[in-house]
């Protein structure tokens, strides 16, 4: 692993996507730059399981019953985080983004070779909610019940998750 540039951001509730008012999104720029293809193995070693490799939906969605880590293993993509009022980020192979429960995300564009790995703390099952009022009501009750994970998906027992999410 390389020393990554860590960015943390809080997105506000936009009326359809709740986002997470208590836990910031953590973007680890270049954390796996030297070996992006090892993202899934690293996440799994750090207790982030129920992993998959694919892409990101091209519509706004979120998971209200689990946090999610995404690691770009090839190519690049522009993802919008935080819903329609959120922010777009260009992610490259080696970048990792940690999304707290409730955080909206959507693929805006991607290179043909874009692939990403996703995983969840302790292998939690996850739901997929869309940006609708009907989905939002149930989601608000679930988001506050999702526990802070014991391990950072990239750095294990160390790492920015413990500092940025510690008192939440």
C-alpha positions, -999 to +999 in steps of 0.1 A: +000+000+000+011+035-006+005+065+016-028+078+004-042+113+005-072+110+027-102+133+021-133+133+043-166+148+034-201+151+049-231+153+026-264+167+038-298+151+035-312+163+001-348+153+008-346+120-011-312+106-002-305+109+035-267+106+033-251+103+067-251+134+090-227+118+115-201+099+096-181+114+067-173+097+034-136+088+034-117+089+001-083+072+001-066+086-030-040+062-044-041+039-014-038+008-036-019+024-064+009-002-064-015-032-064-051-022-071-061-057-081-055-068-045-083-046-031-107-075-025-081-095-007-071-066+015-107-057+023-115-093+032-083-095+054-096-065+073-130-080+080-149-063+051-166-093+034-196-102+012-174-087-016-181-085-053-164-072-084-184-053-111-193-016-117-215+010-101-252+016-110-258+046-132-286+059-110-286+074-075-288+047-048-276+040-013-275+013+013-293+021+045-284-010+065-246-012+059-215+009+052-198+001+019-162+003+007-154+006-030-119+000-045-112+008-081-092-022-095-089-011-131-098+019-153-114+050-140-149+064-134-166+096-124-189+089-094-213+114-080-215+111-042-242+126-020-271+126-045-281+153-070-268+180-047-236+161-040-202+162-056-186+144-086-152+126-081-129+111-107-117+078-093-087+059-108-073+024-102-059+024-067-085+048-052-108+036-024-139+053-012-157+044+021-194+052+021-212+054+054-247+040+055-272+063+037-246+079+013-259+083-022-237+073-051-241+070-089-217+064-118-217+093-142-191+080-166-165+053-168-137+040-190-144+007-208-120-012-185-135+002-152-139-024-125-146-019-089-147-041-058-173-036-031-174-050+005-192-046+038-181-047+074-183-082+088-199-093+056-232-076+064-260-080+039-269-048+022-300-034+006-301-011-024-324+019-020-333+045-046-338+082-043-376+082-035-397+095-006-410+059+000-375+045+003-363+074+025-388+069+053-377+033+061-340+042+054-339+069+081-347+043+108-321+019+095-291+042+091-289+052+127-287+015+137-257+006+116-227+002+139-193+017+134-170-011+121-141-024+142-116-022+113-107+002+086-111-016+052-077-004+040-055-002+072-072-027+095-069-017+132-052+016+122-063+041+096-086+071+092-118+053+099-109+051+136-100+088+138-129+102+116-156+079+129-144+073+165-167+096+184-198+090+164 
